[in-house]
Amino acid sequence: MIPAHLKTDIEADGLTHVLLVREFHKGEPLVISEPASAHTAVAPSDLCLIKLVVGPGNPGPVGAPSTSPGIGIEVWLPRPAAWNGRIHNIGGLGGFDGGQHSSPDAIGWPYAALTAGGESAVSASTDSGHVPTNGAWAINPDGSPARQLWEDYAHRAMHVMAEKTKQIARAYYGKPAHHAYYEGVSTGGRHGYRLAQQYPGDYDGIIASLPALNWAQWVTADVYRSLVVERELSGRYLTKAQMDLVSNAAIAACDTVGGQHMGYVTDNLACTYDPTKDPAVLHVEDGGTNTSPDALSLSQARVVNQMWYGMTSDGSAPDPHRDNGAGTALAGPHKWYGLMRGTSLYQAYFANIGYGSSNAHEGYVADQVALELANPRLANPTFRNASGNGEGGWTALTYQELSHAFDRGTELDSTFGGLASDDPDLSAFKARGGKFLSWHGWNDEAIPVQGTIRYYDRVLEKMGGAQNVHDFFRLYLLPGVGHMSPNGTSNPDAHPPLVAPGQFYALMVDWVENGKAPDSIVIETPPESPVRRSAPIAPYPQQVRYVSGDPNEASSYAVQ
């Protein structure tokens, strides 16, 4: 039974409008007006859906990408007799986020429904204030920044979702939730970090992983990875076979543990493999010994080193034996981080990771450069706005011009809603008793792990070191793991151990509600994996080192 006063209570602030209240029975397809398919999720248990929009939004002409009624939110509620008293809200999908949450005719994202039905917790998700689109939502038809939408996307949507979920739970069940949790990855991971920084009272526990921190910097650096192909190889990308050849060569050079090849690199800081000096991957014409059609030219090998090192203002990349780019230091022309050696270059460029590929010819990354330089023509043709349409102009940029876009993105962060989300002062979150867990894969194909490590180092410095930070915030780093891939390497037989579904959430609940802090954690390959492998992961800056025994067994490692 839905309380009669629920809609009135929710809309009392004058900014909120309830779009739909609907009950779903166990096994019912999670659709409203859209047709169901064989892949449509079904309700795991009886649930009530409340769809709402929170303004003010961004008024404008019908059909303009920046026109928005406000922040769309979907709240899923188990039956009162089943509710476990918790809120477990879910972050966005990735990229510029978005969804059909503000439509009364479609489900925005069913994952919150599956969470609510599977756990008996209240769960919600949001579209961050706009429908799925490229970056055209972020500028008004006159070319000015859509500031309210930037603010909603950067942080406000997640805060409003927390407030509304708590309000609705209290009104629906007649009592408040005893604990509230947030969980998100990628853009949703960045949102989790921002919640701890700016809204410390929203959640008792936050799980935020592979976060898109320093948004403008890493997205612009993603464009750099494509720009080096334009500048150095006249836009001709390496084939998948070439990408896999050079990446697998790097793995083979750096993956030995206890005398065995693991199939993925476990110590990325020590891996200095250089394809320009490896005859086995180079054409015979370039001094190599490889006679196959998949061999690399010396120019292609240099480009791979550029991709691994990361963005520089002049396109340079040092000798990997002097600086392999895996550390967090940024000096001289080095602007941002690249990919770890062994990461799947094909996944990084051509796989659909989150919303869009990191190949600047697709997805959203070139749109960010267009927004930074206020020039729509730099975006791809899918970017369409009254102030101008995308023409793929980024391909003609010089390294110096892209470096200027990088700097402008940093300068415009306040215009972009403080999208960097990099404030290291988490003292308010700690003081109210909040707990924070995060993990990031070393072979993330989209968001270089160094950005997360760099942020955590700044938190350690700001808040007095690991002893003062580990009592509320712990970061774990996973070798071989990608951006929700889960194998982020070029080797399909890598089979790195993974965080199991629900593993971090169970650890978080135990930490918040029972005071049991997670320390070193054993992760394993999934049951369906053809290789059985386990390994410990430990809170950074602790490190896991092989001691002796079978390198596929967690007991063979020690935490230092």
Backbone torsions as a table, in degrees:
resi	resn	phi	psi	omega
1	MET	NA	130.2	179.7
2	ILE	-93.2	124.0	-179.0
3	PRO	-56.5	137.5	-176.2
4	ALA	-64.3	-30.0	-175.7
5	HIS	-86.6	-0.7	-171.3
6	LEU	-59.4	-50.3	-177.4
7	LYS	-61.9	-42.2	179.5
8	THR	-62.0	-43.7	179.9
9	ASP	-63.3	-42.7	-176.7
10	ILE	-66.7	-36.8	-174.6
11	GLU	-90.1	7.7	-173.2
12	ALA	-65.6	-22.5	-176.5
13	ASP	-80.0	-8.0	178.5
14	GLY	82.7	-12.2	178.2
15	LEU	-102.2	-13.1	-171.1
16	THR	-106.2	137.0	177.6
17	HIS	-129.7	124.2	177.4
18	VAL	-80.6	122.0	-178.4
19	LEU	-88.4	-37.1	-170.8
20	LEU	-161.2	139.1	168.5
21	VAL	-127.0	120.8	-175.1
22	ARG	-146.1	142.5	177.2
23	GLU	-99.9	140.0	174.8
24	PHE	-119.2	136.2	177.3
25	HIS	-94.6	154.9	-179.9
26	LYS	-51.3	130.1	179.7
27	GLY	87.6	-6.5	-178.7
28	GLU	-78.5	137.5	177.7
29	PRO	-59.2	140.1	-178.4
30	LEU	-86.3	71.7	176.9
31	VAL	-136.3	160.5	175.7
32	ILE	-113.2	-78.9	175.7
33	SER	-107.5	-18.2	-178.7
34	GLU	-71.7	149.2	-178.5
35	PRO	-71.2	144.9	175.3
36	ALA	-81.7	155.3	176.6
37	SER	-133.8	-179.7	179.5
38	ALA	-64.3	-20.0	-178.2
39	HIS	-99.5	0.2	-178.8
40	THR	-67.2	130.7	177.2
41	ALA	-68.7	152.1	177.4
42	VAL	-117.6	156.2	-178.9
43	ALA	-66.2	125.2	179.5
44	PRO	-70.8	-21.3	178.7
45	SER	-158.3	177.8	177.8
46	ASP	-65.6	131.0	-175.8
47	LEU	-139.8	153.7	170.5
48	CYS	-114.6	128.6	177.9
49	LEU	-104.3	130.8	171.8
50	ILE	-121.1	116.8	176.6
51	LYS	-102.6	132.2	-179.2
52	LEU	-143.4	160.7	176.1
53	VAL	-125.4	132.9	179.0
54	VAL	-115.5	119.4	-178.6
55	GLY	-79.7	-172.2	13.9
56	PRO	-82.5	-13.4	-177.1
57	GLY	70.7	-159.5	-178.3
58	ASN	-139.8	99.4	-177.4
59	PRO	-68.0	156.4	179.3
60	GLY	172.3	-176.5	-178.2
61	PRO	-65.6	147.3	178.7
62	VAL	-59.6	131.3	177.8
63	GLY	92.1	-12.8	177.6
64	ALA	-68.9	137.1	-178.0
65	PRO	-58.0	-28.4	-177.3
66	SER	-87.4	-5.0	179.4
67	THR	-77.8	122.8	-175.8
68	SER	-145.0	137.3	176.0
69	PRO	-75.8	-14.4	-178.7
70	GLY	139.9	-160.9	-177.5
71	ILE	-85.7	118.1	176.3
72	GLY	-86.3	135.0	-178.4
73	ILE	-135.2	137.8	172.5
74	GLU	-116.6	122.4	179.2
75	VAL	-113.5	126.2	-178.4
76	TRP	-111.2	127.4	-174.2
77	LEU	-122.6	123.9	172.4
78	PRO	-68.1	163.6	175.5
79	ARG	-59.1	146.7	-176.9
80	PRO	-51.8	-39.4	-177.8
81	ALA	-69.0	-20.1	-176.5
82	ALA	-97.9	-17.6	-172.0
83	TRP	-61.6	132.5	179.3
84	ASN	-89.8	4.9	176.8
85	GLY	86.3	1.7	-177.9
86	ARG	-107.9	156.8	165.7
87	ILE	-111.3	131.8	178.2
88	HIS	-133.5	87.2	-176.0
89	ASN	-86.0	155.5	-171.0
90	ILE	-118.6	136.8	178.0
91	GLY	-78.8	178.7	-175.8
92	GLY	-76.1	174.6	-175.2
93	LEU	-74.0	-43.6	-176.8
94	GLY	147.5	175.9	-178.5
95	GLY	58.1	-136.1	177.5
96	PHE	-81.7	5.5	175.6
97	ASP	63.9	-143.1	-176.8
98	GLY	103.1	172.9	-179.0
99	GLY	167.8	178.7	179.0
100	GLN	-99.2	27.0	-176.4
101	HIS	-64.4	-27.8	-179.5
102	SER	-90.1	7.0	176.6
103	SER	-98.8	132.0	176.2
104	PRO	-77.4	-2.0	-172.8
105	ASP	-110.6	-1.6	-175.7
106	ALA	-147.3	153.9	174.4
107	ILE	-84.7	129.0	-178.9
108	GLY	-69.9	-49.6	-179.8
109	TRP	-158.9	119.3	-173.0
110	PRO	-77.3	-6.8	-174.0
111	TYR	-61.2	-36.4	177.5
112	ALA	-64.9	-35.5	176.9
113	ALA	-64.9	-41.2	179.4
114	LEU	-67.0	-35.5	176.7
115	THR	-65.8	-47.7	-179.3
116	ALA	-62.8	-45.4	-177.9
117	GLY	-71.8	-32.1	-178.3
118	GLY	-80.8	-29.8	-176.1
119	GLU	-106.9	-15.8	-171.7
120	SER	66.4	30.9	172.9
121	ALA	-108.2	152.8	169.3
122	VAL	-68.4	136.8	-180.0
123	SER	-141.7	145.9	-179.0
124	ALA	-141.8	158.8	171.7
125	SER	-142.0	166.1	-176.9
126	THR	-141.3	159.0	178.1
127	ASP	-90.6	3.2	-178.8
128	SER	64.5	12.4	172.6
129	GLY	105.4	3.1	179.2
130	HIS	-155.5	163.4	178.4
131	VAL	-80.5	163.8	178.5
132	PRO	-59.1	127.5	-178.2
133	THR	-165.7	173.8	170.6
134	ASN	-79.1	-166.4	-174.4
135	GLY	-71.4	0.8	-178.8
136	ALA	-63.8	-20.4	177.9
137	TRP	-63.2	-21.3	-168.4
138	ALA	-86.4	-5.1	176.8
139	ILE	-127.7	144.3	177.8
140	ASN	-73.9	165.9	179.8
141	PRO	-57.1	-25.7	179.1
142	ASP	-86.1	2.8	178.2
143	GLY	92.2	-5.4	178.8
144	SER	-79.9	154.2	179.2
145	PRO	-63.5	137.3	175.4
146	ALA	-82.4	80.8	-168.0
147	ARG	-60.5	-39.8	180.0
148	GLN	-64.0	-38.9	179.3
149	LEU	-68.9	-37.5	174.7
150	TRP	-61.0	-44.5	179.7
151	GLU	-63.2	-43.7	179.6
152	ASP	-61.6	-45.7	-178.6
153	TYR	-67.5	-40.9	-174.7
154	ALA	-67.3	-40.2	-174.6
155	HIS	-159.6	-34.3	-169.1
156	ARG	-64.3	-37.3	-177.2
157	ALA	-59.0	-41.8	-178.4
158	MET	-69.2	-35.9	177.7
159	HIS	-68.4	-44.8	178.4
160	VAL	-62.2	-39.9	177.8
161	MET	-59.6	-42.0	178.8
162	ALA	-62.2	-45.8	-178.6
163	GLU	-64.1	-46.9	-176.4
164	LYS	-68.5	-37.2	179.3
165	THR	-63.4	-43.2	178.5
166	LYS	-63.8	-42.2	-180.0
167	GLN	-63.2	-45.0	-177.5
168	ILE	-67.4	-41.6	178.8
169	ALA	-60.9	-43.0	-179.8
170	ARG	-63.6	-43.2	-179.0
171	ALA	-70.2	-37.4	-175.5
172	TYR	-74.3	-40.7	-175.7
173	TYR	-100.4	-10.2	-179.1
174	GLY	78.4	12.0	177.7
175	LYS	-159.3	154.5	-178.7
176	PRO	-78.1	160.6	171.8
177	ALA	-65.8	143.1	179.3
178	HIS	-82.5	-22.4	173.5
179	HIS	-150.4	148.8	179.1
180	ALA	-125.9	133.9	-178.2
181	TYR	-127.7	151.3	175.9
182	TYR	-126.8	142.7	177.8
183	GLU	-142.8	130.0	180.0
184	GLY	-159.6	157.8	177.7
185	VAL	-130.8	155.4	177.3
186	SER	62.1	-120.3	173.6
187	THR	-58.8	-40.2	175.3
188	GLY	-63.6	-30.1	174.4
189	GLY	-67.9	-44.0	175.7
190	ARG	-59.5	-41.9	178.2
191	HIS	-58.9	-38.8	178.7
192	GLY	-62.9	-42.7	176.7
193	TYR	-61.6	-41.7	-178.4
194	ARG	-66.2	-37.2	177.9
195	LEU	-59.8	-44.0	179.3
196	ALA	-65.4	-35.0	-178.2
197	GLN	-74.2	-43.2	-168.8
198	GLN	-110.0	-26.6	-176.7
199	TYR	-129.2	66.5	-172.0
200	PRO	-64.4	-17.4	-179.1
201	GLY	-91.2	-1.0	-173.5
202	ASP	-73.3	-38.0	-173.6
203	TYR	-136.1	146.3	174.3
204	ASP	-77.9	-32.4	179.6
205	GLY	-141.9	137.7	-179.9
206	ILE	-126.7	128.6	171.6
207	ILE	-114.0	111.0	-175.0
208	ALA	-133.8	114.8	-170.0
209	SER	-126.0	160.2	-174.2
210	LEU	35.0	56.2	-169.0
211	PRO	-74.5	144.9	178.6
212	ALA	-87.1	55.3	176.6
213	LEU	-69.2	160.1	179.5
214	ASN	51.1	51.4	-171.1
215	TRP	-47.7	-56.4	-173.9
216	ALA	-61.2	-35.8	-177.6
217	GLN	-69.3	-51.3	-174.7
218	TRP	-73.2	-30.9	177.6
219	VAL	-68.5	-42.3	176.6
220	THR	-63.2	-37.4	177.3
221	ALA	-67.2	-28.8	172.7
222	ASP	-63.7	-39.9	176.5
223	VAL	-62.6	-37.0	178.2
224	TYR	-56.4	-40.5	-179.5
225	ARG	-60.7	-32.2	175.6
226	SER	-82.8	-32.5	-178.2
227	LEU	-66.4	-32.6	178.6
228	VAL	-64.0	-30.9	175.8
229	VAL	-68.4	-40.4	178.2
230	GLU	-64.8	-45.6	-174.8
231	ARG	-75.9	-42.6	-171.3
232	GLU	-96.2	-25.3	-175.3
233	LEU	-124.0	17.6	178.7
234	SER	54.3	34.6	175.5
235	GLY	81.2	5.4	-178.6
236	ARG	-93.3	106.3	-178.5
237	TYR	-70.9	151.8	170.7
238	LEU	-62.4	149.3	174.6
239	THR	-72.6	164.5	176.6
240	LYS	-57.5	-41.1	-179.6
241	ALA	-62.3	-39.4	178.2
242	GLN	-68.3	-42.6	178.1
243	MET	-59.9	-43.7	-179.0
244	ASP	-69.8	-37.4	179.7
245	LEU	-58.6	-51.3	-175.3
246	VAL	-72.6	-35.8	179.6
247	SER	-69.8	-40.2	178.1
248	ASN	-69.3	-30.0	174.8
249	ALA	-65.7	-39.3	177.1
250	ALA	-63.9	-42.1	178.5
251	ILE	-61.3	-48.2	-177.5
252	ALA	-60.5	-30.0	-179.3
253	ALA	-78.9	-16.4	-168.6
254	CYS	-134.1	10.0	-170.1
255	ASP	-108.7	10.6	-175.2
256	THR	-80.0	126.5	175.9
257	VAL	-133.6	125.8	179.0
258	GLY	57.7	32.5	179.3
259	GLY	81.0	2.7	-179.5
260	GLN	-116.8	144.9	172.1
261	HIS	-81.2	121.7	-177.5
262	MET	-82.5	-23.7	-177.3
263	GLY	93.5	-4.6	175.0
264	TYR	-152.0	157.6	-176.0
265	VAL	-83.6	129.2	179.3
266	THR	-100.5	-19.1	178.1
267	ASP	-128.0	87.1	-174.5
268	ASN	-70.1	-30.0	-179.4
269	LEU	-65.8	-26.3	-177.4
270	ALA	-92.2	-5.6	-175.6
271	CYS	-87.5	111.2	-177.8
272	THR	-117.9	26.5	-179.7
273	TYR	-54.6	135.5	-178.0
274	ASP	-128.2	109.1	-177.4
275	PRO	-66.1	-21.3	179.3
276	THR	-70.7	-11.7	-179.2
277	LYS	-118.1	16.1	-178.5
278	ASP	-110.7	100.3	-178.9
279	PRO	-57.7	-26.9	-174.8
280	ALA	-68.6	-19.2	179.3
281	VAL	-108.3	-9.9	-174.4
282	LEU	-94.9	146.8	172.4
283	HIS	-54.9	149.6	173.5
284	VAL	-58.3	-38.4	-179.2
285	GLU	-63.0	-20.5	-179.7
286	ASP	-106.8	21.2	176.9
287	GLY	89.7	7.0	-179.6
288	GLY	-95.3	-172.4	-179.8
289	THR	-120.5	2.8	-175.3
290	ASN	-86.6	117.6	-178.9
291	THR	-102.0	4.8	-177.7
292	SER	-80.4	162.6	176.9
293	PRO	-68.8	-9.4	-179.1
294	ASP	-93.6	0.3	180.0
295	ALA	-63.3	152.8	-179.6
296	LEU	-98.1	144.8	168.3
297	SER	-77.8	165.5	177.7
298	LEU	-62.5	-36.4	178.0
299	SER	-64.1	-41.8	177.9
300	GLN	-65.0	-40.3	178.4
301	ALA	-63.5	-37.9	177.0
302	ARG	-64.6	-39.5	178.5
303	VAL	-63.4	-39.4	177.0
304	VAL	-60.3	-42.1	176.3
305	ASN	-61.6	-36.4	176.4
306	GLN	-63.9	-42.8	179.5
307	MET	-63.0	-40.8	-178.5
308	TRP	-71.5	-36.5	-177.2
309	TYR	-73.6	-41.8	-179.7
310	GLY	110.8	177.3	-171.6
311	MET	-66.3	131.6	170.9
312	THR	-126.3	160.2	-176.8
313	SER	-75.7	-12.7	-177.6
314	ASP	-128.7	7.6	179.4
315	GLY	81.3	6.9	-177.4
316	SER	-79.6	158.0	172.7
317	ALA	-147.7	123.9	-176.8
318	PRO	-73.4	169.2	172.9
319	ASP	-58.4	125.8	-177.7
320	PRO	-57.0	-26.3	179.0
321	HIS	-71.2	-18.9	175.1
322	ARG	-92.4	-39.6	179.5
323	ASP	-158.0	108.8	-177.5
324	ASN	-89.3	0.4	176.3
325	GLY	81.4	-1.0	-175.7
326	ALA	-82.5	-14.3	178.6
327	GLY	-81.8	-179.7	-176.8
328	THR	-98.4	-6.1	-178.8
329	ALA	-68.6	139.1	174.8
330	LEU	-128.1	117.8	-177.1
331	ALA	-146.7	156.7	178.8
332	GLY	61.0	-131.8	-178.3
333	PRO	-76.8	-8.7	-175.9
334	HIS	-71.5	112.6	-175.0
335	LYS	-95.1	-42.2	-177.6
336	TRP	-155.6	175.8	-168.9
337	TYR	-87.7	156.3	174.7
338	GLY	-107.8	-161.0	-177.5
339	LEU	-91.1	150.9	173.9
340	MET	-68.3	145.5	174.2
341	ARG	-58.6	135.4	-177.8
342	GLY	95.2	-14.9	174.9
343	THR	-64.2	143.3	-179.4
344	SER	-67.3	108.2	176.5
345	LEU	-66.0	-32.5	178.3
346	TYR	-64.9	-45.7	176.7
347	GLN	-59.6	-41.5	-176.9
348	ALA	-64.8	-33.7	-174.8
349	TYR	-98.0	-33.7	-168.3
350	PHE	-124.5	-8.4	177.2
351	ALA	-84.2	150.6	179.6
352	ASN	-85.7	94.8	-177.1
353	ILE	-100.6	116.5	-174.6
354	GLY	65.6	-135.9	174.1
355	TYR	-97.5	90.1	173.8
356	GLY	110.1	157.3	179.6
357	SER	-88.6	159.7	173.3
358	SER	-82.4	-3.4	168.6
359	ASN	-69.2	119.3	-172.7
360	ALA	-64.8	-14.6	176.3
361	HIS	-73.1	-13.9	-178.7
362	GLU	-130.6	171.3	172.6
363	GLY	69.6	-147.5	-166.7
364	TYR	-113.2	-10.2	-167.0
365	VAL	-66.7	-38.9	178.0
366	ALA	-66.5	-27.8	177.3
367	ASP	-60.7	-36.2	-179.9
368	GLN	-63.4	-39.9	177.8
369	VAL	-63.9	-40.6	177.3
370	ALA	-61.0	-39.5	179.4
371	LEU	-69.8	-37.7	-179.8
372	GLU	-65.2	-39.1	-177.1
373	LEU	-99.2	6.8	178.0
374	ALA	51.7	43.9	-178.6
375	ASN	-137.4	93.6	-177.9
376	PRO	-55.6	-28.0	-176.7
377	ARG	-63.3	-20.4	179.9
378	LEU	-73.3	-21.4	179.5
379	ALA	-75.7	173.3	177.8
380	ASN	-79.8	164.7	-174.9
381	PRO	-60.4	-18.7	177.2
382	THR	-70.2	-16.3	178.3
383	PHE	-81.7	112.3	-177.5
384	ARG	-131.0	129.2	-176.4
385	ASN	-153.4	152.7	-179.1
386	ALA	-60.2	-25.2	-179.8
387	SER	-83.1	-7.4	179.5
388	GLY	151.3	153.7	-179.9
389	ASN	-111.3	155.3	178.6
390	GLY	-68.8	141.2	179.4
391	GLU	-129.4	12.1	-178.0
392	GLY	68.5	26.5	-176.0
393	GLY	-65.7	-16.6	179.7
394	TRP	-60.0	-25.8	-175.9
395	THR	-65.8	-20.1	-178.4
396	ALA	-95.7	-0.1	-179.0
397	LEU	-68.3	147.4	170.3
398	THR	-86.2	168.1	176.3
399	TYR	-60.1	-38.4	-179.5
400	GLN	-66.3	-38.8	178.9
401	GLU	-67.8	-38.7	176.2
402	LEU	-67.6	-36.2	176.2
403	SER	-61.5	-37.7	176.1
404	HIS	-64.8	-40.0	176.4
405	ALA	-62.0	-41.3	176.8
406	PHE	-56.9	-48.4	-179.6
407	ASP	-65.5	-38.6	178.8
408	ARG	-65.8	-37.1	176.6
409	GLY	-60.2	-38.8	176.8
410	THR	-66.9	-44.1	-179.0
411	GLU	-65.3	-31.8	-176.3
412	LEU	-91.2	12.3	-174.0
413	ASP	-58.2	-38.7	179.3
414	SER	-66.9	-34.9	175.4
415	THR	-65.6	-34.6	179.4
416	PHE	-87.2	23.3	174.1
417	GLY	77.3	19.1	-175.6
418	GLY	67.5	43.4	-169.5
419	LEU	-67.3	-19.4	179.6
420	ALA	-59.4	-36.0	177.1
421	SER	51.4	49.6	-171.4
422	ASP	-121.3	21.3	178.8
423	ASP	-68.7	118.8	-177.1
424	PRO	-82.6	-4.0	-178.4
425	ASP	-84.5	100.0	179.0
426	LEU	-108.5	24.5	-174.5
427	SER	-64.5	-35.1	180.0
428	ALA	-68.6	-39.1	177.8
429	PHE	-65.0	-42.0	177.8
430	LYS	-64.8	-43.0	-176.1
431	ALA	-63.0	-32.6	-179.6
432	ARG	-87.0	4.4	174.9
433	GLY	90.7	12.4	-179.4
434	GLY	-68.8	151.1	177.9
435	LYS	-122.6	146.0	-172.8
436	PHE	-138.1	127.9	173.8
437	LEU	-123.3	141.9	179.8
438	SER	-148.7	147.6	171.4
439	TRP	-139.2	155.9	178.7
440	HIS	-149.1	137.1	178.9
441	GLY	-83.6	137.8	178.7
442	TRP	-63.2	-28.8	-178.1
443	ASN	-104.5	36.3	174.4
444	ASP	-60.2	124.4	-177.3
445	GLU	-82.6	-12.2	-175.4
446	ALA	-113.8	-48.3	-173.8
447	ILE	-117.4	108.4	-178.5
448	PRO	-56.9	134.2	-175.5
449	VAL	-64.4	-24.0	-177.3
450	GLN	-61.1	-30.6	178.8
451	GLY	-62.6	-39.0	178.1
452	THR	-70.3	-42.9	178.2
453	ILE	-61.3	-43.4	179.6
454	ARG	-59.3	-44.5	178.8
455	TYR	-62.8	-44.5	-178.1
456	TYR	-64.0	-37.5	175.6
457	ASP	-60.0	-38.1	179.0
458	ARG	-68.5	-35.8	175.5
459	VAL	-64.9	-43.8	178.1
460	LEU	-58.6	-43.6	-180.0
461	GLU	-66.9	-42.4	-177.3
462	LYS	-68.6	-35.4	-169.2
463	MET	-111.5	17.0	168.1
464	GLY	90.4	23.2	173.2
465	GLY	95.1	174.7	-172.4
466	ALA	-60.3	-37.5	-177.8
467	GLN	-61.2	-36.1	-179.4
468	ASN	-83.8	-18.2	-177.5
469	VAL	-97.3	-37.4	-176.0
470	HIS	-65.3	-17.9	178.8
471	ASP	-74.5	-5.9	175.7
472	PHE	-143.1	-14.8	-173.2
473	PHE	-141.9	120.2	-179.5
474	ARG	-132.2	133.6	-179.0
475	LEU	-115.7	134.1	179.5
476	TYR	-121.2	139.1	-178.8
477	LEU	-115.1	131.4	-171.2
478	LEU	-116.4	112.4	177.4
479	PRO	-63.2	139.6	173.8
480	GLY	81.8	-12.7	-172.6
481	VAL	-88.4	141.4	-176.7
482	GLY	-106.3	-158.9	-176.1
483	HIS	-89.8	79.8	-177.3
484	MET	63.4	26.7	-170.9
485	SER	-75.3	-54.1	3.9
486	PRO	-89.6	-24.3	176.5
487	ASN	-76.7	112.5	-177.6
488	GLY	-91.7	4.3	-176.7
489	THR	-93.7	173.3	176.9
490	SER	-83.7	-4.5	-176.9
491	ASN	-98.9	108.8	-178.9
492	PRO	-65.0	-14.9	179.6
493	ASP	-100.6	18.9	-178.1
494	ALA	-68.7	-50.6	178.6
495	HIS	51.8	60.4	177.3
496	PRO	-72.7	149.8	173.2
497	PRO	-61.8	147.5	-173.5
498	LEU	-127.2	158.3	166.1
499	VAL	-70.1	125.6	-178.7
500	ALA	-73.5	150.3	176.2
501	PRO	-53.7	128.2	178.3
502	GLY	81.2	-5.4	-175.5
503	GLN	-64.3	-47.3	-178.4
504	PHE	-70.9	-33.3	177.8
505	TYR	-65.0	-41.8	177.6
506	ALA	-63.3	-39.7	177.0
507	LEU	-64.6	-39.3	179.8
508	MET	-65.0	-46.2	179.0
509	VAL	-59.7	-41.4	179.7
510	ASP	-64.6	-37.7	179.6
511	TRP	-68.4	-48.4	-176.6
512	VAL	-70.2	-46.1	-170.2
513	GLU	-93.1	-21.2	-178.4
514	ASN	-121.6	-1.9	177.5
515	GLY	72.6	16.4	-178.7
516	LYS	-97.0	102.4	-177.8
517	ALA	-76.3	137.1	176.1
518	PRO	-72.2	142.2	176.4
519	ASP	-117.0	-122.4	172.3
520	SER	-71.8	142.7	-174.0
521	ILE	-125.5	135.3	175.6
522	VAL	-90.6	124.6	175.1
523	ILE	-113.7	156.9	-173.5
524	GLU	-138.0	162.0	169.7
525	THR	-69.1	149.8	179.9
526	PRO	-61.4	157.4	-179.2
527	PRO	-56.5	-31.8	-177.9
528	GLU	-81.6	-5.2	-178.3
529	SER	-67.0	139.8	177.7
530	PRO	-73.1	-11.8	179.3
531	VAL	-118.2	128.1	175.4
532	ARG	-90.5	123.3	-176.0
533	ARG	-149.9	137.3	175.1
534	SER	-134.7	153.8	-179.6
535	ALA	-158.5	149.9	173.9
536	PRO	-85.3	149.0	166.3
537	ILE	-122.7	147.6	-173.4
538	ALA	-131.2	153.6	179.4
539	PRO	-60.4	124.2	175.1
540	TYR	-59.9	139.3	13.7
541	PRO	-92.8	12.8	172.2
542	GLN	-61.0	153.9	-178.8
543	GLN	-127.5	148.7	177.3
544	VAL	-99.2	126.4	-178.4
545	ARG	-124.1	139.3	174.6
546	TYR	-69.4	137.1	179.8
547	VAL	-110.2	-63.0	178.4
548	SER	-170.7	165.6	178.5
549	GLY	96.8	-164.4	-177.9
550	ASP	-71.0	117.1	-178.9
551	PRO	-66.5	-7.9	176.1
552	ASN	-88.9	1.4	-178.2
553	GLU	-114.4	133.8	-179.0
554	ALA	-58.9	-30.7	-178.0
555	SER	-67.4	-10.7	-179.3
556	SER	-86.8	2.6	-175.6
557	TYR	-121.0	156.3	175.9
558	ALA	-130.0	149.1	177.8
559	VAL	-94.0	128.3	-178.8
560	GLN	-122.3	NA	NA
